[in-house]
Amino acid sequence: MNFSDPLPDDLLQLEAELVGRPKAEPAPGLRGRVLGAVRAELGRTVSRRSARRSFWGFAAGAAAAAFLCANFAMSLTRDTDCGLRRRLETADLASAAREIRAVLPELTEREALRQAVLLRAGPPAAPIPVLHGRAAGHHRVSAPKEG
């Protein structure tokens, strides 16, 4: 069917009836009621419940921001050398592999070397101080007195 063809008489009559019927108008006071309700909602004070919701929303957002910052900082730390990276020396790796094989003789030499490389891979996340004495939890134990 081509839309440029003229409509049949019964459809033309139906179209004329639909166009000529009266339009429904909103109630006369509807506009005022809607505007008054909107003004009342916008001017209402914040309830305790919505204040609690806004606090927890803020707390969740702050926690998410802190988590993202910590994650970003740790990623930068892992990718930054800062002169802390240990040099991988073949003799050092070989001695470490021998020590690993001494503790775990069932490992192959290749697996022990792999474990030695893994143990020395990458810098620590932060420099760790070496504590000596009482701060480290080491207490001197004196030999029992004879006599």
N, CA, C and O atoms as CSV, one atom per row, in Angstrom:
chain,resi,resn,atom,element,x,y,z
A,1,MET,N,N,0.850,-1.186,0.000
A,1,MET,CA,C,0.000,0.000,0.000
A,1,MET,C,C,0.882,1.230,0.000
A,1,MET,O,O,1.838,1.322,0.769
A,2,ASN,N,N,0.567,2.141,-0.836
A,2,ASN,CA,C,1.304,3.387,-0.951
A,2,ASN,C,C,0.607,4.430,-0.085
A,2,ASN,O,O,-0.614,4.579,-0.138
A,3,PHE,N,N,1.411,5.164,0.729
A,3,PHE,CA,C,0.813,6.130,1.651
A,3,PHE,C,C,0.350,7.394,0.956
A,3,PHE,O,O,-0.338,8.211,1.568
A,4,SER,N,N,0.703,7.576,-0.292
A,4,SER,CA,C,0.237,8.764,-1.018
A,4,SER,C,C,-1.161,8.547,-1.605
A,4,SER,O,O,-1.786,9.491,-2.087
A,5,ASP,N,N,-1.653,7.297,-1.562
A,5,ASP,CA,C,-3.005,7.016,-2.052
A,5,ASP,C,C,-4.031,7.668,-1.119
A,5,ASP,O,O,-3.807,7.748,0.089
A,6,PRO,N,N,-5.156,8.134,-1.676
A,6,PRO,CA,C,-6.194,8.713,-0.809
A,6,PRO,C,C,-6.842,7.633,0.064
A,6,PRO,O,O,-6.932,6.469,-0.326
A,7,LEU,N,N,-7.292,8.048,1.253
A,7,LEU,CA,C,-7.913,7.117,2.199
A,7,LEU,C,C,-9.327,6.794,1.750
A,7,LEU,O,O,-9.981,7.594,1.081
A,8,PRO,N,N,-9.789,5.605,2.132
A,8,PRO,CA,C,-11.203,5.277,1.835
A,8,PRO,C,C,-12.132,6.216,2.601
A,8,PRO,O,O,-11.714,6.876,3.553
A,9,ASP,N,N,-13.363,6.269,2.189
A,9,ASP,CA,C,-14.327,7.205,2.783
A,9,ASP,C,C,-14.555,6.949,4.266
A,9,ASP,O,O,-14.667,7.901,5.038
A,10,ASP,N,N,-14.627,5.689,4.685
A,10,ASP,CA,C,-14.907,5.408,6.096
A,10,ASP,C,C,-13.743,5.856,6.994
A,10,ASP,O,O,-13.978,6.293,8.121
A,11,LEU,N,N,-12.501,5.757,6.520
A,11,LEU,CA,C,-11.365,6.216,7.317
A,11,LEU,C,C,-11.298,7.741,7.347
A,11,LEU,O,O,-10.908,8.329,8.356
A,12,LEU,N,N,-11.675,8.373,6.252
A,12,LEU,CA,C,-11.719,9.838,6.245
A,12,LEU,C,C,-12.759,10.351,7.234
A,12,LEU,O,O,-12.527,11.348,7.918
A,13,GLN,N,N,-13.909,9.670,7.312
A,13,GLN,CA,C,-14.955,10.066,8.254
A,13,GLN,C,C,-14.476,9.864,9.702
A,13,GLN,O,O,-14.724,10.716,10.554
A,14,LEU,N,N,-13.794,8.745,9.986
A,14,LEU,CA,C,-13.275,8.473,11.334
A,14,LEU,C,C,-12.240,9.527,11.723
A,14,LEU,O,O,-12.231,9.994,12.862
A,15,GLU,N,N,-11.371,9.903,10.790
A,15,GLU,CA,C,-10.361,10.910,11.075
A,15,GLU,C,C,-11.025,12.240,11.405
A,15,GLU,O,O,-10.592,12.934,12.326
A,16,ALA,N,N,-12.057,12.599,10.676
A,16,ALA,CA,C,-12.762,13.859,10.919
A,16,ALA,C,C,-13.433,13.844,12.286
A,16,ALA,O,O,-13.428,14.866,12.973
A,17,GLU,N,N,-14.010,12.717,12.705
A,17,GLU,CA,C,-14.631,12.615,14.028
A,17,GLU,C,C,-13.593,12.733,15.149
A,17,GLU,O,O,-13.842,13.378,16.167
A,18,LEU,N,N,-12.443,12.112,14.955
A,18,LEU,CA,C,-11.396,12.173,15.989
A,18,LEU,C,C,-10.841,13.582,16.130
A,18,LEU,O,O,-10.594,14.039,17.247
A,19,VAL,N,N,-10.642,14.274,15.020
A,19,VAL,CA,C,-10.124,15.632,15.080
A,19,VAL,C,C,-11.156,16.575,15.694
A,19,VAL,O,O,-10.779,17.527,16.378
A,20,GLY,N,N,-12.425,16.339,15.471
A,20,GLY,CA,C,-13.468,17.240,15.945
A,20,GLY,C,C,-13.911,17.004,17.379
A,20,GLY,O,O,-14.673,17.813,17.907
A,21,ARG,N,N,-13.486,15.968,18.015
A,21,ARG,CA,C,-13.970,15.720,19.380
A,21,ARG,C,C,-13.302,16.680,20.366
A,21,ARG,O,O,-12.191,17.149,20.115
A,22,PRO,N,N,-13.960,16.972,21.471
A,22,PRO,CA,C,-13.402,17.935,22.432
A,22,PRO,C,C,-12.168,17.355,23.147
A,22,PRO,O,O,-12.098,16.163,23.448
A,23,LYS,N,N,-11.210,18.240,23.401
A,23,LYS,CA,C,-9.980,17.829,24.066
A,23,LYS,C,C,-10.172,17.893,25.577
A,23,LYS,O,O,-10.848,18.779,26.100
A,24,ALA,N,N,-9.553,16.918,26.273
A,24,ALA,CA,C,-9.642,16.900,27.734
A,24,ALA,C,C,-8.639,17.903,28.306
A,24,ALA,O,O,-7.454,17.857,27.979
A,25,GLU,N,N,-9.104,18.776,29.131
A,25,GLU,CA,C,-8.254,19.776,29.779
A,25,GLU,C,C,-8.034,19.353,31.224
A,25,GLU,O,O,-8.924,18.758,31.831
A,26,PRO,N,N,-6.843,19.654,31.797
A,26,PRO,CA,C,-6.618,19.327,33.202
A,26,PRO,C,C,-7.514,20.179,34.097
A,26,PRO,O,O,-8.008,21.236,33.703
A,27,ALA,N,N,-7.701,19.682,35.300
A,27,ALA,CA,C,-8.544,20.408,36.264
A,27,ALA,C,C,-7.938,21.788,36.509
A,27,ALA,O,O,-6.719,21.951,36.446
A,28,PRO,N,N,-8.784,22.780,36.787
A,28,PRO,CA,C,-8.280,24.153,36.918
A,28,PRO,C,C,-7.243,24.323,38.039
A,28,PRO,O,O,-6.316,25.116,37.874
A,29,GLY,N,N,-7.356,23.628,39.145
A,29,GLY,CA,C,-6.423,23.832,40.259
A,29,GLY,C,C,-5.225,22.894,40.252
A,29,GLY,O,O,-4.422,22.910,41.185
A,30,LEU,N,N,-5.095,22.077,39.212
A,30,LEU,CA,C,-4.017,21.079,39.188
A,30,LEU,C,C,-2.631,21.726,39.175
A,30,LEU,O,O,-1.730,21.280,39.885
A,31,ARG,N,N,-2.464,22.751,38.387
A,31,ARG,CA,C,-1.146,23.392,38.295
A,31,ARG,C,C,-0.710,23.938,39.645
A,31,ARG,O,O,0.438,23.756,40.051
A,32,GLY,N,N,-1.607,24.597,40.328
A,32,GLY,CA,C,-1.285,25.158,41.647
A,32,GLY,C,C,-0.948,24.070,42.659
A,32,GLY,O,O,-0.024,24.224,43.457
A,33,ARG,N,N,-1.702,22.962,42.626
A,33,ARG,CA,C,-1.431,21.864,43.573
A,33,ARG,C,C,-0.061,21.240,43.321
A,33,ARG,O,O,0.678,20.963,44.265
A,34,VAL,N,N,0.281,21.018,42.043
A,34,VAL,CA,C,1.566,20.406,41.713
A,34,VAL,C,C,2.709,21.333,42.122
A,34,VAL,O,O,3.675,20.885,42.739
A,35,LEU,N,N,2.611,22.614,41.786
A,35,LEU,CA,C,3.671,23.558,42.144
A,35,LEU,C,C,3.814,23.696,43.663
A,35,LEU,O,O,4.927,23.810,44.177
A,36,GLY,N,N,2.692,23.685,44.372
A,36,GLY,CA,C,2.745,23.754,45.835
A,36,GLY,C,C,3.417,22.524,46.440
A,36,GLY,O,O,4.201,22.643,47.381
A,37,ALA,N,N,3.111,21.343,45.902
A,37,ALA,CA,C,3.733,20.108,46.408
A,37,ALA,C,C,5.240,20.097,46.141
A,37,ALA,O,O,6.019,19.648,46.982
A,38,VAL,N,N,5.645,20.590,44.976
A,38,VAL,CA,C,7.073,20.645,44.655
A,38,VAL,C,C,7.786,21.618,45.586
A,38,VAL,O,O,8.863,21.315,46.100
A,39,ARG,N,N,7.182,22.798,45.807
A,39,ARG,CA,C,7.791,23.773,46.720
A,39,ARG,C,C,7.902,23.215,48.133
A,39,ARG,O,O,8.902,23.440,48.814
A,40,ALA,N,N,6.880,22.491,48.573
A,40,ALA,CA,C,6.910,21.911,49.918
A,40,ALA,C,C,8.014,20.860,50.034
A,40,ALA,O,O,8.697,20.801,51.056
A,41,GLU,N,N,8.200,20.032,49.009
A,41,GLU,CA,C,9.249,19.006,49.049
A,41,GLU,C,C,10.639,19.628,49.003
A,41,GLU,O,O,11.554,19.165,49.685
A,42,LEU,N,N,10.797,20.675,48.200
A,42,LEU,CA,C,12.111,21.304,48.102
A,42,LEU,C,C,12.459,22.073,49.371
A,42,LEU,O,O,13.638,22.185,49.707
A,43,GLY,N,N,11.499,22.589,50.064
A,43,GLY,CA,C,11.753,23.380,51.260
A,43,GLY,C,C,11.766,22.569,52.544
A,43,GLY,O,O,12.054,23.119,53.607
A,44,ARG,N,N,11.465,21.282,52.479
A,44,ARG,CA,C,11.393,20.470,53.692
A,44,ARG,C,C,12.788,20.260,54.270
A,44,ARG,O,O,13.757,20.102,53.527
A,45,THR,N,N,12.885,20.258,55.589
A,45,THR,CA,C,14.176,20.022,56.236
A,45,THR,C,C,14.549,18.555,56.100
A,45,THR,O,O,13.697,17.695,55.880
A,46,VAL,N,N,15.831,18.293,56.234
A,46,VAL,CA,C,16.344,16.942,56.078
A,46,VAL,C,C,15.980,16.128,57.316
A,46,VAL,O,O,16.233,16.555,58.443
A,47,SER,N,N,15.397,14.976,57.105
A,47,SER,CA,C,15.038,14.120,58.235
A,47,SER,C,C,16.272,13.396,58.756
A,47,SER,O,O,17.301,13.350,58.081
A,48,ARG,N,N,16.171,12.831,59.958
A,48,ARG,CA,C,17.300,12.096,60.534
A,48,ARG,C,C,17.664,10.891,59.674
A,48,ARG,O,O,18.839,10.567,59.498
A,49,ARG,N,N,16.652,10.244,59.149
A,49,ARG,CA,C,16.911,9.046,58.336
A,49,ARG,C,C,17.708,9.391,57.084
A,49,ARG,O,O,18.674,8.704,56.752
A,50,SER,N,N,17.309,10.443,56.395
A,50,SER,CA,C,18.052,10.810,55.194
A,50,SER,C,C,19.421,11.374,55.553
A,50,SER,O,O,20.364,11.240,54.773
A,51,ALA,N,N,19.548,12.008,56.730
A,51,ALA,CA,C,20.862,12.486,57.164
A,51,ALA,C,C,21.786,11.305,57.428
A,51,ALA,O,O,22.968,11.362,57.088
A,52,ARG,N,N,21.266,10.230,58.031
A,52,ARG,CA,C,22.066,9.027,58.257
A,52,ARG,C,C,22.497,8.420,56.931
A,52,ARG,O,O,23.643,8.000,56.766
A,53,ARG,N,N,21.556,8.381,55.983
A,53,ARG,CA,C,21.885,7.843,54.664
A,53,ARG,C,C,22.981,8.663,54.003
A,53,ARG,O,O,23.897,8.108,53.395
A,54,SER,N,N,22.890,9.987,54.121
A,54,SER,CA,C,23.906,10.815,53.488
A,54,SER,C,C,25.252,10.647,54.193
A,54,SER,O,O,26.293,10.693,53.537
A,55,PHE,N,N,25.254,10.450,55.532
A,55,PHE,CA,C,26.515,10.215,56.233
A,55,PHE,C,C,27.153,8.914,55.770
A,55,PHE,O,O,28.351,8.872,55.491
A,56,TRP,N,N,26.353,7.847,55.686
A,56,TRP,CA,C,26.926,6.560,55.281
A,56,TRP,C,C,27.351,6.583,53.821
A,56,TRP,O,O,28.310,5.912,53.441
A,57,GLY,N,N,26.653,7.342,53.014
A,57,GLY,CA,C,27.089,7.503,51.630
A,57,GLY,C,C,28.430,8.221,51.556
A,57,GLY,O,O,29.306,7.848,50.776
A,58,PHE,N,N,28.578,9.262,52.381
A,58,PHE,CA,C,29.849,9.966,52.438
A,58,PHE,C,C,30.950,9.052,52.960
A,58,PHE,O,O,32.057,9.041,52.424
A,59,ALA,N,N,30.646,8.283,54.011
A,59,ALA,CA,C,31.645,7.374,54.586
A,59,ALA,C,C,32.075,6.321,53.571
A,59,ALA,O,O,33.261,6.007,53.467
A,60,ALA,N,N,31.125,5.778,52.829
A,60,ALA,CA,C,31.461,4.773,51.811
A,60,ALA,C,C,32.309,5.398,50.702
A,60,ALA,O,O,33.261,4.778,50.228
A,61,GLY,N,N,31.978,6.598,50.294
A,61,GLY,CA,C,32.771,7.276,49.275
A,61,GLY,C,C,34.181,7.579,49.757
A,61,GLY,O,O,35.143,7.424,49.005
A,62,ALA,N,N,34.309,8.012,51.016
A,62,ALA,CA,C,35.635,8.296,51.567
A,62,ALA,C,C,36.460,7.019,51.677
A,62,ALA,O,O,37.657,7.024,51.387
A,63,ALA,N,N,35.820,5.918,52.097
A,63,ALA,CA,C,36.538,4.643,52.197
A,63,ALA,C,C,36.985,4.170,50.812
A,63,ALA,O,O,38.098,3.669,50.655
A,64,ALA,N,N,36.132,4.327,49.827
A,64,ALA,CA,C,36.498,3.917,48.471
A,64,ALA,C,C,37.661,4.766,47.950
A,64,ALA,O,O,38.569,4.244,47.303
A,65,ALA,N,N,37.633,6.067,48.230
A,65,ALA,CA,C,38.729,6.936,47.797
A,65,ALA,C,C,40.031,6.555,48.500
A,65,ALA,O,O,41.088,6.528,47.869
A,66,ALA,N,N,39.965,6.260,49.803
A,66,ALA,CA,C,41.165,5.854,50.542
A,66,ALA,C,C,41.707,4.537,50.001
A,66,ALA,O,O,42.918,4.366,49.863
A,67,PHE,N,N,40.806,3.613,49.698
A,67,PHE,CA,C,41.236,2.327,49.148
A,67,PHE,C,C,41.919,2.514,47.805
A,67,PHE,O,O,42.957,1.901,47.554
A,68,LEU,N,N,41.364,3.345,46.941
A,68,LEU,CA,C,41.967,3.588,45.632
A,68,LEU,C,C,43.330,4.261,45.770
A,68,LEU,O,O,44.267,3.916,45.051
A,69,CYS,N,N,43.443,5.217,46.687
A,69,CYS,CA,C,44.738,5.875,46.899
A,69,CYS,C,C,45.768,4.887,47.414
A,69,CYS,O,O,46.909,4.895,46.951
A,70,ALA,N,N,45.395,4.035,48.363
A,70,ALA,CA,C,46.332,3.040,48.894
A,70,ALA,C,C,46.740,2.059,47.799
A,70,ALA,O,O,47.910,1.693,47.692
A,71,ASN,N,N,45.786,1.643,46.998
A,71,ASN,CA,C,46.078,0.715,45.913
A,71,ASN,C,C,47.036,1.357,44.912
A,71,ASN,O,O,47.984,0.718,44.457
A,72,PHE,N,N,46.791,2.603,44.575
A,72,PHE,CA,C,47.657,3.313,43.640
A,72,PHE,C,C,49.058,3.479,44.217
A,72,PHE,O,O,50.049,3.290,43.511
A,73,ALA,N,N,49.142,3.833,45.505
A,73,ALA,CA,C,50.450,4.015,46.143
A,73,ALA,C,C,51.231,2.704,46.175
A,73,ALA,O,O,52.435,2.694,45.917
A,74,MET,N,N,50.559,1.606,46.488
A,74,MET,CA,C,51.247,0.318,46.522
A,74,MET,C,C,51.686,-0.098,45.115
A,74,MET,O,O,52.750,-0.694,44.951
A,75,SER,N,N,50.886,0.207,44.116
A,75,SER,CA,C,51.280,-0.107,42.740
A,75,SER,C,C,52.523,0.684,42.347
A,75,SER,O,O,53.434,0.142,41.722
A,76,LEU,N,N,52.563,1.956,42.710
A,76,LEU,CA,C,53.737,2.763,42.412
A,76,LEU,C,C,54.960,2.248,43.159
A,76,LEU,O,O,56.064,2.213,42.615
A,77,THR,N,N,54.754,1.851,44.407
A,77,THR,CA,C,55.867,1.349,45.208
A,77,THR,C,C,56.447,0.087,44.598
A,77,THR,O,O,57.666,-0.083,44.558
A,78,ARG,N,N,55.586,-0.796,44.126
A,78,ARG,CA,C,56.075,-2.041,43.537
A,78,ARG,C,C,56.799,-1.794,42.225
A,78,ARG,O,O,57.683,-2.570,41.863
A,79,ASP,N,N,56.454,-0.747,41.509
A,79,ASP,CA,C,57.083,-0.479,40.212
A,79,ASP,C,C,58.257,0.491,40.297
A,79,ASP,O,O,58.915,0.750,39.289
A,80,THR,N,N,58.523,1.024,41.471
A,80,THR,CA,C,59.594,1.989,41.627
A,80,THR,C,C,60.779,1.319,42.305
A,80,THR,O,O,60.612,0.613,43.300
A,81,ASP,N,N,61.955,1.533,41.781
A,81,ASP,CA,C,63.148,0.880,42.309
A,81,ASP,C,C,63.685,1.588,43.549
A,81,ASP,O,O,63.919,0.938,44.568
A,82,CYS,N,N,63.885,2.888,43.489
A,82,CYS,CA,C,64.415,3.699,44.588
A,82,CYS,C,C,65.761,3.187,45.090
A,82,CYS,O,O,66.137,3.488,46.223
A,83,GLY,N,N,66.485,2.439,44.299
A,83,GLY,CA,C,67.783,1.946,44.707
A,83,GLY,C,C,67.735,0.808,45.709
A,83,GLY,O,O,68.765,0.450,46.280
A,84,LEU,N,N,66.575,0.236,45.934
A,84,LEU,CA,C,66.445,-0.833,46.921
A,84,LEU,C,C,66.536,-2.222,46.295
A,84,LEU,O,O,66.703,-3.216,47.002
A,85,ARG,N,N,66.427,-2.289,44.983
A,85,ARG,CA,C,66.414,-3.590,44.328
A,85,ARG,C,C,67.784,-4.253,44.455
A,85,ARG,O,O,68.819,-3.650,44.170
A,86,ARG,N,N,67.760,-5.496,44.887
A,86,ARG,CA,C,69.001,-6.247,45.018
A,86,ARG,C,C,69.456,-6.713,43.649
A,86,ARG,O,O,68.641,-7.053,42.792
A,87,ARG,N,N,70.735,-6.725,43.458
A,87,ARG,CA,C,71.283,-7.220,42.202
A,87,ARG,C,C,71.255,-8.745,42.231
A,87,ARG,O,O,71.598,-9.369,43.235
A,88,LEU,N,N,70.849,-9.316,41.135
A,88,LEU,CA,C,70.830,-10.772,41.039
A,88,LEU,C,C,72.185,-11.238,40.525
A,88,LEU,O,O,72.500,-11.075,39.346
A,89,GLU,N,N,72.966,-11.807,41.398
A,89,GLU,CA,C,74.271,-12.316,41.008
A,89,GLU,C,C,74.180,-13.828,40.908
A,89,GLU,O,O,73.536,-14.484,41.726
A,90,THR,N,N,74.829,-14.361,39.903
A,90,THR,CA,C,74.745,-15.795,39.642
A,90,THR,C,C,75.273,-16.615,40.806
A,90,THR,O,O,74.678,-17.628,41.174
A,91,ALA,N,N,76.399,-16.182,41.394
A,91,ALA,CA,C,76.974,-16.937,42.513
A,91,ALA,C,C,76.029,-16.914,43.707
A,91,ALA,O,O,75.867,-17.921,44.396
A,92,ASP,N,N,75.403,-15.758,43.953
A,92,ASP,CA,C,74.459,-15.633,45.061
A,92,ASP,C,C,73.248,-16.533,44.841
A,92,ASP,O,O,72.780,-17.188,45.772
A,93,LEU,N,N,72.740,-16.564,43.604
A,93,LEU,CA,C,71.601,-17.425,43.293
A,93,LEU,C,C,71.979,-18.902,43.424
A,93,LEU,O,O,71.193,-19.708,43.924
A,94,ALA,N,N,73.153,-19.242,42.985
A,94,ALA,CA,C,73.577,-20.637,43.062
A,94,ALA,C,C,73.700,-21.082,44.519
A,94,ALA,O,O,73.305,-22.195,44.867
A,95,SER,N,N,74.252,-20.205,45.373
A,95,SER,CA,C,74.371,-20.585,46.787
A,95,SER,C,C,72.992,-20.677,47.433
A,95,SER,O,O,72.758,-21.555,48.264
A,96,ALA,N,N,72.079,-19.782,47.062
A,96,ALA,CA,C,70.714,-19.850,47.590
A,96,ALA,C,C,70.028,-21.127,47.123
A,96,ALA,O,O,69.311,-21.764,47.894
A,97,ALA,N,N,70.242,-21.508,45.861
A,97,ALA,CA,C,69.649,-22.746,45.342
A,97,ALA,C,C,70.202,-23.952,46.089
A,97,ALA,O,O,69.465,-24.894,46.379
A,98,ARG,N,N,71.508,-23.928,46.403
A,98,ARG,CA,C,72.090,-25.034,47.171
A,98,ARG,C,C,71.478,-25.114,48.557
A,98,ARG,O,O,71.201,-26.206,49.051
A,99,GLU,N,N,71.264,-23.963,49.191
A,99,GLU,CA,C,70.655,-23.950,50.522
A,99,GLU,C,C,69.221,-24.480,50.464
A,99,GLU,O,O,68.790,-25.216,51.353
A,100,ILE,N,N,68.495,-24.108,49.431
A,100,ILE,CA,C,67.118,-24.605,49.280
A,100,ILE,C,C,67.129,-26.115,49.074
A,100,ILE,O,O,66.301,-26.824,49.645
A,101,ARG,N,N,68.059,-26.609,48.265
A,101,ARG,CA,C,68.144,-28.062,48.026
A,101,ARG,C,C,68.552,-28.802,49.291
A,101,ARG,O,O,68.159,-29.951,49.497
A,102,ALA,N,N,69.344,-28.144,50.145
A,102,ALA,CA,C,69.737,-28.787,51.402
A,102,ALA,C,C,68.526,-28.966,52.313
A,102,ALA,O,O,68.412,-29.965,53.023
A,103,VAL,N,N,67.625,-27.986,52.284
A,103,VAL,CA,C,66.421,-28.076,53.123
A,103,VAL,C,C,65.379,-28.982,52.477
A,103,VAL,O,O,64.717,-29.758,53.166
A,104,LEU,N,N,65.232,-28.889,51.174
A,104,LEU,CA,C,64.242,-29.680,50.435
A,104,LEU,C,C,64.957,-30.490,49.356
A,104,LEU,O,O,64.989,-30.071,48.199
A,105,PRO,N,N,65.527,-31.635,49.707
A,105,PRO,CA,C,66.302,-32.392,48.717
A,105,PRO,C,C,65.459,-32.972,47.583
A,105,PRO,O,O,66.008,-33.366,46.554
A,106,GLU,N,N,64.140,-33.032,47.750
A,106,GLU,CA,C,63.315,-33.607,46.685
A,106,GLU,C,C,63.145,-32.662,45.497
A,106,GLU,O,O,62.672,-33.086,44.443
A,107,LEU,N,N,63.522,-31.388,45.645
A,107,LEU,CA,C,63.419,-30.437,44.534
A,107,LEU,C,C,64.538,-30.686,43.535
A,107,LEU,O,O,65.659,-31.040,43.902
A,108,THR,N,N,64.207,-30.492,42.269
A,108,THR,CA,C,65.252,-30.575,41.246
A,108,THR,C,C,66.112,-29.319,41.327
A,108,THR,O,O,65.730,-28.322,41.941
A,109,GLU,N,N,67.266,-29.386,40.703
A,109,GLU,CA,C,68.169,-28.239,40.746
A,109,GLU,C,C,67.537,-27.033,40.059
A,109,GLU,O,O,67.680,-25.899,40.515
A,110,ARG,N,N,66.840,-27.290,38.963
A,110,ARG,CA,C,66.167,-26.203,38.235
A,110,ARG,C,C,65.069,-25.566,39.083
A,110,ARG,O,O,64.924,-24.344,39.090
A,111,GLU,N,N,64.289,-26.391,39.804
A,111,GLU,CA,C,63.219,-25.862,40.653
A,111,GLU,C,C,63.808,-25.092,41.833
A,111,GLU,O,O,63.256,-24.066,42.231
A,112,ALA,N,N,64.906,-25.560,42.393
A,112,ALA,CA,C,65.554,-24.842,43.497
A,112,ALA,C,C,66.055,-23.485,43.019
A,112,ALA,O,O,65.934,-22.492,43.736
A,113,LEU,N,N,66.618,-23.434,41.811
A,113,LEU,CA,C,67.070,-22.165,41.247
A,113,LEU,C,C,65.885,-21.234,40.997
A,113,LEU,O,O,65.968,-20.032,41.246
A,114,ARG,N,N,64.799,-21.790,40.512
A,114,ARG,CA,C,63.578,-20.998,40.292
A,114,ARG,C,C,63.081,-20.411,41.601
A,114,ARG,O,O,62.702,-19.241,41.652
A,115,GLN,N,N,63.079,-21.205,42.654
A,115,GLN,CA,C,62.638,-20.722,43.961
A,115,GLN,C,C,63.577,-19.636,44.492
A,115,GLN,O,O,63.127,-18.683,45.128
A,116,ALA,N,N,64.876,-19.779,44.234
A,116,ALA,CA,C,65.842,-18.761,44.669
A,116,ALA,C,C,65.590,-17.440,43.951
A,116,ALA,O,O,65.661,-16.373,44.560
A,117,VAL,N,N,65.296,-17.516,42.664
A,117,VAL,CA,C,64.995,-16.291,41.911
A,117,VAL,C,C,63.711,-15.656,42.445
A,117,VAL,O,O,63.644,-14.437,42.609
A,118,LEU,N,N,62.706,-16.464,42.713
A,118,LEU,CA,C,61.449,-15.934,43.246
A,118,LEU,C,C,61.644,-15.286,44.610
A,118,LEU,O,O,61.023,-14.264,44.904
A,119,LEU,N,N,62.489,-15.862,45.432
A,119,LEU,CA,C,62.734,-15.281,46.756
A,119,LEU,C,C,63.409,-13.919,46.665
A,119,LEU,O,O,63.224,-13.075,47.542
A,120,ARG,N,N,64.179,-13.704,45.627
A,120,ARG,CA,C,64.904,-12.443,45.504
A,120,ARG,C,C,64.247,-11.471,44.519
A,120,ARG,O,O,64.803,-10.405,44.254
A,121,ALA,N,N,63.109,-11.807,43.985
A,121,ALA,CA,C,62.463,-10.967,42.964
A,121,ALA,C,C,61.839,-9.729,43.593
A,121,ALA,O,O,61.089,-9.824,44.564
A,122,GLY,N,N,62.151,-8.593,43.041
A,122,GLY,CA,C,61.502,-7.346,43.407
A,122,GLY,C,C,61.903,-6.803,44.758
A,122,GLY,O,O,62.325,-7.544,45.645
A,123,PRO,N,N,61.766,-5.484,44.902
A,123,PRO,CA,C,62.074,-4.865,46.190
A,123,PRO,C,C,60.943,-5.111,47.173
A,123,PRO,O,O,59.824,-5.410,46.756
A,124,PRO,N,N,61.206,-4.993,48.459
A,124,PRO,CA,C,60.106,-5.088,49.418
A,124,PRO,C,C,59.197,-3.881,49.256
A,124,PRO,O,O,59.609,-2.866,48.694
A,125,ALA,N,N,57.970,-3.978,49.742
A,125,ALA,CA,C,57.026,-2.871,49.601
A,125,ALA,C,C,57.530,-1.629,50.317
A,125,ALA,O,O,57.274,-0.513,49.866
A,126,ALA,N,N,58.229,-1.800,51.405
A,126,ALA,CA,C,58.811,-0.681,52.135
A,126,ALA,C,C,60.073,-1.189,52.812
A,126,ALA,O,O,60.146,-2.361,53.181
A,127,PRO,N,N,61.064,-0.329,52.978
A,127,PRO,CA,C,62.265,-0.778,53.675
A,127,PRO,C,C,61.908,-1.210,55.089
A,127,PRO,O,O,61.205,-0.495,55.803
A,128,ILE,N,N,62.382,-2.355,55.486
A,128,ILE,CA,C,62.073,-2.889,56.802
A,128,ILE,C,C,63.315,-2.759,57.676
A,128,ILE,O,O,64.370,-3.291,57.332
A,129,PRO,N,N,63.201,-2.060,58.799
A,129,PRO,CA,C,64.375,-1.913,59.648
A,129,PRO,C,C,64.703,-3.226,60.352
A,129,PRO,O,O,63.815,-4.018,60.670
A,130,VAL,N,N,65.970,-3.435,60.582
A,130,VAL,CA,C,66.405,-4.611,61.322
A,130,VAL,C,C,66.568,-4.177,62.767
A,130,VAL,O,O,67.380,-3.306,63.076
A,131,LEU,N,N,65.801,-4.783,63.638
A,131,LEU,CA,C,65.826,-4.414,65.046
A,131,LEU,C,C,66.776,-5.334,65.798
A,131,LEU,O,O,66.831,-6.536,65.542
A,132,HIS,N,N,67.507,-4.761,66.712
A,132,HIS,CA,C,68.420,-5.533,67.538
A,132,HIS,C,C,68.084,-5.277,69.004
A,132,HIS,O,O,67.557,-4.222,69.357
A,133,GLY,N,N,68.385,-6.225,69.821
A,133,GLY,CA,C,68.225,-6.044,71.259
A,133,GLY,C,C,66.802,-6.262,71.714
A,133,GLY,O,O,66.058,-7.041,71.118
A,134,ARG,N,N,66.428,-5.570,72.770
A,134,ARG,CA,C,65.108,-5.784,73.391
A,134,ARG,C,C,63.957,-5.346,72.497
A,134,ARG,O,O,62.869,-5.917,72.577
A,135,ALA,N,N,64.172,-4.348,71.651
A,135,ALA,CA,C,63.097,-3.886,70.762
A,135,ALA,C,C,62.689,-4.974,69.786
A,135,ALA,O,O,61.545,-5.012,69.334
A,136,ALA,N,N,63.627,-5.863,69.458
A,136,ALA,CA,C,63.326,-6.929,68.522
A,136,ALA,C,C,62.751,-8.156,69.216
A,136,ALA,O,O,62.389,-9.133,68.561
A,137,GLY,N,N,62.669,-8.107,70.522
A,137,GLY,CA,C,62.125,-9.243,71.241
A,137,GLY,C,C,63.187,-10.247,71.636
A,137,GLY,O,O,62.867,-11.317,72.153
A,138,HIS,N,N,64.455,-9.917,71.397
A,138,HIS,CA,C,65.548,-10.808,71.784
A,138,HIS,C,C,66.009,-10.405,73.175
A,138,HIS,O,O,66.350,-9.250,73.429
A,139,HIS,N,N,66.009,-11.327,74.016
A,139,HIS,CA,C,66.497,-11.081,75.372
A,139,HIS,C,C,67.723,-11.937,75.603
A,139,HIS,O,O,67.776,-13.098,75.197
A,140,ARG,N,N,68.687,-11.360,76.246
A,140,ARG,CA,C,69.881,-12.132,76.536
A,140,ARG,C,C,69.571,-13.153,77.618
A,140,ARG,O,O,68.983,-12.849,78.656
A,141,VAL,N,N,69.977,-14.329,77.339
A,141,VAL,CA,C,69.809,-15.373,78.325
A,141,VAL,C,C,71.186,-15.659,78.880
A,141,VAL,O,O,72.086,-16.092,78.161
A,142,SER,N,N,71.335,-15.417,80.138
A,142,SER,CA,C,72.649,-15.671,80.744
A,142,SER,C,C,72.759,-17.142,81.091
A,142,SER,O,O,71.777,-17.807,81.420
A,143,ALA,N,N,73.967,-17.618,81.009
A,143,ALA,CA,C,74.209,-19.011,81.334
A,143,ALA,C,C,73.965,-19.235,82.831
A,143,ALA,O,O,74.254,-18.372,83.659
A,144,PRO,N,N,73.433,-20.399,83.150
A,144,PRO,CA,C,73.181,-20.650,84.576
A,144,PRO,C,C,74.490,-20.651,85.351
A,144,PRO,O,O,75.509,-21.161,84.884
A,145,LYS,N,N,74.443,-20.085,86.510
A,145,LYS,CA,C,75.624,-20.008,87.358
A,145,LYS,C,C,75.924,-21.381,87.939
A,145,LYS,O,O,75.038,-22.082,88.429
A,146,GLU,N,N,77.162,-21.730,87.871
A,146,GLU,CA,C,77.559,-23.015,88.435
A,146,GLU,C,C,77.895,-22.822,89.899
A,146,GLU,O,O,78.428,-21.792,90.311
A,147,GLY,N,N,77.588,-23.780,90.620
A,147,GLY,CA,C,78.054,-23.735,91.993
A,147,GLY,C,C,76.987,-23.768,92.941
A,147,GLY,O,O,77.231,-23.736,94.147
